[in-house]
C-alpha cells in the first residue's frame, strides 16, 4: 500500500466520522424539538384514574391532539400551580352535563362509559350532580371542558376544581409505555 492510498483511507474515515457526528447531532436536536413542541412524556401520580391508569404509569401525550369526549388528557391543575392532572374529558363546550342514579348524561342522553367496566361497583360510584347545582350555569362554557377522573369517588376533577380551559390542556394521552405488561395505544 502506498502513502497516497493510506492518506485517502484516513481522509475517508475522518469524513465518515464527521458525517456520523453531524447526523447524531441533527437526530438528537430533532428528537428534542419533537418532545418540546409535539409530544410529551408524563408520569401518572395518584389514584384518580385507577384502574385504567395507575400511579407510576409512563405515558406519551400528543400536544396537538384533538380533544374529544372520552379523551384522556394531561392538564395544568387550576387549584395547584405547577402540578399536572390526568383526567377524562366528559363535557365539551356547550354541553349540558349531569349525573343521576350513577349514570352520567350529556345533553339528556346517557353516556356510555365502557372504560368504567373494570370497576366492580356497588352503590353510587358517580354522585349525583348537575352543572346548575355545581356552578349555577347550565352548559360547559365556550373554550372549556368538563373532566372527571375514572375513580370517581376520590377524583379531584371538574366537580371540585371547575371547568378546564382549553389552554390548560397540555396534551391528549396516546401511548402508555410503562409498565411493559400494560403497553397500550389510545386512539380517542
C-alpha positions in Angstrom: 0.0 0.0 0.0 1.4 3.3 -0.9 1.3 6.6 1.0 -1.4 8.1 -1.2 -3.8 5.2 -0.6 -3.2 5.4 3.2 -3.9 9.1 3.2 -7.1 8.6 1.1 -8.3 6.0 3.6 -7.6 8.2 6.6 -9.5 11.1 4.9 -12.4 8.8 4.1 -12.6 7.6 7.7 -12.3 11.2 9.1 -15.1 12.4 6.7 -17.3 9.4 7.7 -16.7 10.2 11.4 -17.7 13.9 11.0 -20.8 12.9 9.0 -21.8 10.4 11.7 -21.3 13.0 14.5 -23.3 15.6 12.4 -26.1 13.1 11.9 -26.2 12.2 15.6 -26.4 15.9 16.5 -29.3 16.5 14.0 -31.2 13.5 15.2 -30.7 14.5 18.8 -31.9 18.0 18.1 -34.9 16.7 16.1 -36.0 14.4 18.9 -35.6 17.3 21.4 -37.8 19.6 19.3 -40.4 16.9 18.8 -40.6 16.3 22.6 -40.8 20.0 23.2 -43.4 21.0 20.7 -45.3 17.9 19.6 -45.0 15.1 22.2 -44.5 15.0 26.0 -43.5 12.3 28.4 -45.7 12.2 31.6 -45.9 10.0 34.6 -49.2 9.3 36.4 -49.2 10.3 40.0 -52.1 9.4 42.3 -55.2 7.1 42.2 -57.7 9.4 40.5 -57.7 7.4 37.2 -57.3 3.9 38.7 -57.8 1.2 37.5 -57.3 2.4 33.9 -54.1 4.4 34.8 -52.1 3.6 37.9 -49.5 5.5 39.9 -46.2 5.3 38.1 -47.6 4.6 34.6 -45.5 6.3 32.0 -47.3 8.0 29.1 -46.6 9.8 25.8 -49.1 12.6 25.2 -49.7 14.4 21.9 -49.6 18.2 22.4 -51.5 18.9 19.2 -54.2 16.2 19.7 -57.8 16.9 19.0 -59.8 16.9 22.3 -62.9 14.7 22.1 -65.4 13.3 24.6 -63.7 10.4 26.2 -60.1 11.6 25.6 -57.7 11.2 28.5 -55.8 14.5 28.9 -53.0 15.9 30.9 -53.8 19.4 32.2 -52.5 22.1 34.4 -54.2 21.8 37.8 -56.1 25.1 38.2 -56.0 24.7 42.0 -52.3 23.8 42.3 -49.9 25.7 40.0 -47.0 23.7 38.7 -49.0 20.4 39.1 -50.4 18.3 36.2 -53.6 16.2 36.4 -54.7 13.3 34.3 -58.4 13.3 33.6 -61.0 12.1 31.1 -63.0 14.7 29.0 -66.7 14.2 29.6 -68.3 17.6 28.6 -67.4 19.6 25.5 -68.1 23.3 25.1 -71.9 23.9 25.0 -72.8 20.5 26.6 -75.2 20.1 29.5 -73.7 17.6 31.9 -75.4 15.9 34.8 -75.3 12.6 36.8 -78.3 10.9 38.3 -78.5 7.5 39.9 -74.9 6.6 39.0 -75.4 7.5 35.3 -73.8 10.5 33.5 -75.9 12.3 31.0 -74.7 14.6 28.2 -77.5 16.8 26.8 -80.1 14.5 28.2 -78.6 11.3 26.7 -76.9 8.6 28.8 -73.2 8.5 28.3 -71.7 5.0 27.6 -68.6 4.7 29.8 -67.1 1.4 28.8 -63.8 2.5 30.4 -65.5 2.1 33.8 -66.3 -1.6 33.3 -63.2 -2.5 35.2 -64.8 -1.3 38.4 -66.8 -3.7 40.4 -69.0 -1.0 41.8 -71.9 -1.2 44.2 -73.6 1.9 45.4 -73.3 5.4 44.0 -69.9 5.5 42.1 -70.7 8.8 40.4 -72.5 11.0 42.9 -75.5 13.0 41.5 -74.7 16.5 40.2 -75.6 19.0 37.5 -73.8 21.9 36.2 -76.5 24.1 37.6 -76.0 22.7 41.1 -72.2 22.9 40.9 -71.7 26.2 39.1 -75.1 27.9 38.7 -74.9 27.6 34.9 -76.5 25.1 32.5 -73.8 24.4 30.0 -70.0 24.0 29.7 -68.6 27.4 28.7 -67.1 28.1 25.3 -63.4 27.1 25.1 -63.7 25.0 28.2 -64.2 21.3 29.2 -65.7 19.3 32.0 -63.4 16.5 33.1 -63.8 13.6 35.5 -61.4 11.0 36.9 -62.2 7.4 36.3 -62.0 6.7 40.1 -65.0 9.0 40.7 -65.3 8.7 44.5 -61.8 10.1 45.1 -61.0 12.2 42.0 -60.4 15.9 42.3 -62.0 16.8 39.0 -64.3 19.4 37.4 -66.9 18.8 40.1 -64.4 20.3 42.6 -62.0 22.4 40.5 -64.4 23.8 37.9 -64.3 23.9 34.1 -60.9 23.4 32.4 -59.9 26.0 29.9 -58.6 24.6 26.5 -55.3 26.5 27.2 -54.8 24.4 30.4 -54.8 21.1 28.5 -51.2 20.1 27.7 -51.9 17.1 25.6 -54.0 14.0 24.8 -52.7 10.7 26.1 -51.7 8.5 23.1 -49.4 5.8 24.4 -48.6 4.0 27.7 -45.1 2.6 27.5 -44.6 1.6 31.2 -45.2 -0.9 32.8 -44.3 -3.2 29.9 -47.2 -5.6 30.6 -49.7 -2.7 30.1 -48.3 -1.1 26.9 -51.2 0.4 25.1 -52.1 2.8 22.3 -55.0 5.2 22.9 -56.9 6.4 19.8 -59.6 8.6 21.4 
